[in-house]
Amino acid sequence: MIKGINKYLFLIFFLFIWQIYACDRNLIYSESRPMPSEEWNLDNVVSFEPQISDTVTSNNISFFIRTGTSYPFRNIWLFVTTTSPAGKSITDTVQYMLASEKGKWYGKGFGDVHELNLPFKTNVFFPKTGEYSFKIRHGMRAETLKGVYDIGLRIERVKN
């Protein structure tokens, strides 16, 4: 009886490890930057520099943000400047809704902290290998955004 339980536990453990590996196998880059004093000042430009080595596979690019209940708005505007290894830049202005009209925060959270995935671009092919730069600045009218804990960048291969 004990040998059967050990085989069963081993199988569950193996499937668990395989699932973790399968989830992260498409992950190319994931990094976050904490905000000093849990505030995002207008002058604080957040930078990410992922190394890209694949120019054939399409990718999804997203941001993730962790905010607290002291964040005073339901939305956030971001100015995102992407620079290729060749030095060409493009700036996008994007808006994301963080909470409903009734004040219910989107995403997942526990206590004061709410984390939300913010899709940026889908099915992107990087034209050159090398270091890309993503610079993010908030575009809200308030100079300082209270309750922003961190913001991150995530790049994943599109699953076939």
N, C-alpha and C positions, 0 to 999 in steps of 0.2 A: 504494500500500500504506500509506503513512504517513497519508494522509487518512482511510482506513478506521479506522486505529488511533486517530486523534484523535477521530473521531466516536464510537468505542466508549468511549474514556476520558471524553469529555464526557457520554455517556449514563450511565455508571456514576456519575460525579460528581453529575449531576442527580438520579438516583435516591437517592443517599446524602443529599443535601440535602433532598429531598422527604420522606424517611423521618424525618429529624431533626425537620422541621417538623411532620409528622403526629403524632409522638409527643408533642410539647409543646403541641400545639394545644388539648388538653383540660386542660392544667395551669392552675389558677387561682392557686395559692399554693404556694410551697415555700421553707422557711426552716429553718435549723438554728442551734442555740446551742451553742458549745463550753463544756466544763466546765473550770473553773479547776483546774490541776494534775492533769487527767484523773481527777478525783474528783467525785462528785455528793453534796453534803452535803444532809441533810434540810431545812435552812433555805433551800436554793437552789431557789426556785420559778421554773421556766422559763416565760416568757410569749411568746405570739405574738398579733399583732393583724391578721389579714387583713381587707382591705376587700372586702366582698361586694356585687356590683351586680346579680346575677341571682337572682331569686326563683322562676323557672319551671323551670329545669333541675335534675335530681337530681345529687348529688355523692357521691363517696366521700372519706372523711376517714381519713387514716392517719398514723402516726408512723413515724419511722425512727430507729434507735439504732445508734451505733458503739461497740463495746466492745473491750477487749483481753483477752488471756488471764489477766490479773490480776483480772478480774471474778470474784468468789468464788462466785456462785450460777448455777443453771441457769435461773432465772426472774427476773422483775421484776414488782412490783406498782406500779401508777401510780394516783394520784388526779388526775382531770382535771376541772377546773371550766370550763365553757363559759358565757360571758355574751353575751347578744344586745345589739344596739344599744339596745333598750328597757330594758336593765338587768336582765332576768330571767336567773337563773343556775341551772345544774344541775350536780351533781357526780357523776361516774361513778368507780367503782373497777374497774380492769381488771388482769388478770394475763396476762403473755405468757411463753411458754417461749422461752428463748434458746439452749438446748443440750439434747441428748438425754440419756437416763439414763446413757449411756456417755461423756458429756462431749464429743460432737461438736457443734460450734457450728452453728446454723442460719444461713441467709442466705449472703451471699457474703463473701469475705475474702481477704486476702493477708497473709502473715506474722502479725503480732500483731493486726491489725485485722479485725474482723468487723462487717459492716453487715447489719441485718435490717429489713425492712419490717414494721410492726405495724398491721394493719387495725384501725380504731377504729369507724367507723360507715359503713354503706353506704346508698346511695339516699336521701341527706339533702336535703331542700328547706329552704333558708334562708328563714324567713318574712318578714324585713325586709332592706332594703339597709342598708349601713353597716358600721361596724367591729365585728367580733366579737372576743372575747377567749378564748383558750385558755390556761389556767394548768395546768402539770403539775408535780407533786411526786411523788417516789418514795415508796412505802409499804412499804419493806423495814424489817426490825427493826434492821438496822445503821444507825447514824446517817450514816456516810460509805460510799459505794459506790466502791471503787477500780476503776480500769479502765474508767470510762465517759468516752469522748472527747467525744461530743456527742449531742444529741437534736434531732429536727426534726419539723416538721409539714408535711403535704402534703395539698392539696385538689385533686381532679380532677373534672371533669365526667364523668358516666357516659356511655360511648360508646354511640351509637345503633346 
